[in-house]
Amino acid sequence: MKRLGMVLFSVLVLALLPAAIRAQCAKDTECKGDRICQQGICADPSHTNAPQPPILQPVPAQQEVIIETRTGPNATSAVYDVGYLSTAFVMGMGSWGKLTKKYDDGEDFAEVLQEGGTPGIRLAGYYVPDAASHLGLYFRAARSTGVTFTDDEDKLTYYDNNVKVSHFGVGLSLKLGTQKGKRLWLGLTLDLGYAVEKFKRDIDTHFDEDDNEIESGSENGSKRIDKFSGVELSPNLGMDIFLFNLGNFPVSISLSMGALVIPFLERQRGEKTGYQQRHWFVSPVINAGISVGG
């Protein structure tokens, strides 16, 4: 019986001995230095740290890069983004008006004027704040030869083919309209400015409608220039049609029609003539030109 007890004691000691050997520590304070207790064994921390998972940096969302290549006007902007220069041929389709002379003695003399076709040019430059409005400056010049005069009282009519009429105008120009698609602009052009008109003629020779001379004098061949100044107004309806790009500069054609209205022109009383002149007229016009801008 005693032998059996010794055997059991020996088995128990052998079973507990490995655990005792392995259990060097129960907590970190039982280990020397910086070592820590890991599963009953004091070990270096660098050997016990589990590998850290890699830190994933957030990937920014990919941004779409748009490179705009201009092959024509944008659908949401004007044909011209900043501004443009325009030159046009202007054709006046005749004109009608009245010339009034006021003499020192109080008498008035009026003549109805009628001119034929009046060719000219118009130059303009515009700033484009948006597609609907263009603001700029213009210059207009035109010249015609031959005027039909009709006395307002006795209706005497004669034609003077020696009269040369020169017209100049400069002022502000406003275009109001709308963009239609990528290539078409439709709208109203309104010119308002200062006008000068010169009548240059032979003061001694006049002709009737059959070109027969009806007045002549000893000073035949001498010239007189009557210069008038005042205001002019020209409303026109038209369109700008984009054609192509000349490098970075869009090119378009401009077509319009309207009227040139001269409500008031005046010539001051001359020392020799002794009368004051006032003049007004209306002329339908057609404009055709080309514009280049950016």
Buried (B, 14 or more C-beta within 10 A) or exposed (E): EEEEEEEEEEEEEEEEEEEEEEEBBEEEEEBEEEBBBBEEBBBEEEEEEEEEEEEEEEEEEEEEEEEEEEEBBEEEEBBBBEBBBBEBEBBBEBBBBBBBBBEEEEEEBBBBBBBEEBEBBBBBBBBBEEBBBBBBBBBBBBBBBBBBBBEBEEEEBBBBBBBBBBBBBBBEBBBEBEBEEBBBBEBBBBBBBEBBBBBBBBBBBBBBEEEEEEBEEEEEEEEEEBBBBBBBBBBBEBBBBBBEBEEEEBBBBBBBBBBBBBEEBBBEBEEEBEBBBBBBBBBBBBBBBBBBBB
